[in-house]
Amino acid sequence: MGTLTFLLRDYTFQTVALGSALLGIISGVLGSFAVLRKQSLLGDGVSHSALPGVVLAFILLGSKDTETLLLGALVSGLMATLFIVSIVRHTRIKFDSALALVMSVFFGLGLVLLTYVQKNPNSNQAGLKRFIFGQASTLMQRDILLMAVCGAVLLMLVFLFWKEFKLFTFDSDFAQSLGFSPGKLNLLLSFMIVLAIIIGLQTVGVILMSAMLIAPAVAARQWTNKLWVMVFLSAIFGAVSGIAGTAASSLMAKLPTGPAIVVCVSLIVIASVLLAPGRGILYRLYRRRKNRLLLKLEGGVPDVPTV
């Protein structure tokens, strides 16, 4: 208890935990729409595609300021998203194939540029690798402020376009018949997802960011059939996993924060898949067993052994 009290009073823990919680909330809200639109892999593709933008921003501007590097990542992520959308729209290539192609090309380019930068006799390039696996312990107050501002803008857009996003997610044809533009809504939602991914790169990195975007939404989907409840639960799961992962990283020596957060949210997913009423595996096994017992008691279909 004394260790926990000391941890809660620690300024570094408070900063990192707040940033991780903000990331969990933002990722959970926007990840819900990505999951429901069956574009879960978009987060993986965009996060990997952001790496060349980070390195190019450093090469061109010579600055390691978080804002500058994230701006480069945002431009690179948006370019990758536009490439994916254009390939799907103008060719016969399916979404998953287009995403895999663009992601591989961009991530490979990022690794090549990163290798080139590291071979230069310039010590200023140290620290760029943190965007691959994340380094939440380096979060500072200005990083939290940036995440809070971007998160507030994204959540406000979700609130303002809630009806449009809801219609577009479940029935784009009906939304179009009401006068909404599915193309514009798709671009807006994709841009919001890209921005949410970019602001989380410093925390969990390009490799694990897709888990932060998808896992809370997948867990929340097991508990409800209502969109607003799913979005709310997804945000809660994301925030809880962010705080729990930060606490585990602080209490255990040499445990990186980003992977710890992903492990925590993965445990929430496993628990939801097993225990959620209605959709949970254990619940369905219990209901199946109960139905068989009722059939036996009522003299229904005999219990035929299965091979």
Beta strands, then each sheet from edge to edge (+ up, - down):
end
